Amino acid sequence: MFHDVTNNFNVMGRMTRELEVKTFPSGGRVGTFSVCHNGGYKGKDGNWVEKPSFIEVKVHGDVMDFIAKNCPKGTLVFISGPVEQENWDAPDGQKRSRLVVNLVSIKKMPTGEKKEVGGNDEAPKANAAPAGKKPAATRKPANTAPVEETPPPKDEEDIPF
């Protein structure tokens, strides 16, 4: 019932490589790049331990032009899209797999650097309708309750985890 709304991955990180675009004989294109999210945790000794995660991203459609023009390696971006598992046989005969985000939206994040006035830091949605056409209707989950905001705890000791 909720399969179309439960597989969505959101992350902010820096692009670790430029967009690579492959064109097929049929004329179709697919682009790939990766993003590094620097997470971490507090170790047993109380010091912060960094744990970067590298996320592979697959891109289809006109959003590739936005990324190629505006997002070089090192750009801080916020990406969103469903995750899928890719499987293949390696040259040594072993089965391999990895998770890949199928990009739906990307936003170039501000970094505190001066930028020119004007321009748009958000790419068109990967599944957006062409100009002049209405987008396809999207199904909304039924029986959704309003979300209530909970005030933040006054002290870090009040946080339950």
Secondary structure as the mmCIF struct_conf table of DSSP 4:
data_model
#
loop_
_struct_conf.conf_type_id
_struct_conf.id
_struct_conf.beg_label_comp_id
_struct_conf.beg_label_asym_id
_struct_conf.beg_label_seq_id
_struct_conf.end_label_comp_id
_struct_conf.end_label_asym_id
_struct_conf.end_label_seq_id
HELX_RH_AL_P HELX_RH_AL_P1 HIS A 3 THR A 6
STRN STRN1 PHE A 9 MET A 15
BEND BEND1 ARG A 17 ARG A 17
STRN STRN2 GLU A 20 THR A 23
TURN_TY1_P TURN_TY1_P1 PRO A 25 SER A 26
BEND BEND2 GLY A 27 GLY A 27
STRN STRN3 ARG A 29 LYS A 42
TURN_TY1_P TURN_TY1_P2 LYS A 44 ASP A 45
BEND BEND3 GLY A 46 GLY A 46
STRN STRN4 TRP A 48 VAL A 59
TURN_TY1_P TURN_TY1_P3 GLY A 61 ASP A 62
HELX_RH_AL_P HELX_RH_AL_P2 VAL A 63 ASN A 70
TURN_TY1_P TURN_TY1_P4 LYS A 73 GLY A 74
STRN STRN5 LEU A 76 GLY A 81
STRN STRN6 VAL A 83 ASP A 89
TURN_TY1_P TURN_TY1_P5 PRO A 91 ASP A 92
BEND BEND4 GLY A 93 GLY A 93
STRN STRN7 LYS A 95 ASN A 102
BEND BEND5 VAL A 104 VAL A 104
STRN STRN8 SER A 105 LYS A 108
HELX_LH_PP_P HELX_LH_PP_P1 MET A 109 PRO A 110
BEND BEND6 GLY A 112 GLY A 112
BEND BEND7 VAL A 117 GLY A 118
STRN STRN9 GLU A 122 GLU A 122
HELX_LH_PP_P HELX_LH_PP_P2 ALA A 123 LYS A 125
TURN_TY1_P TURN_TY1_P6 ALA A 126 ASN A 127
HELX_LH_PP_P HELX_LH_PP_P3 ALA A 128 PRO A 130
TURN_TY1_P TURN_TY1_P7 ALA A 131 GLY A 132
BEND BEND8 LYS A 133 LYS A 133
HELX_LH_PP_P HELX_LH_PP_P4 LYS A 134 ALA A 137
BEND BEND9 ALA A 142 ASN A 143
HELX_LH_PP_P HELX_LH_PP_P5 THR A 144 PRO A 153
BEND BEND10 LYS A 154 ASP A 155
HELX_RH_3T_P HELX_RH_3T_P1 GLU A 156 ASP A 158
#
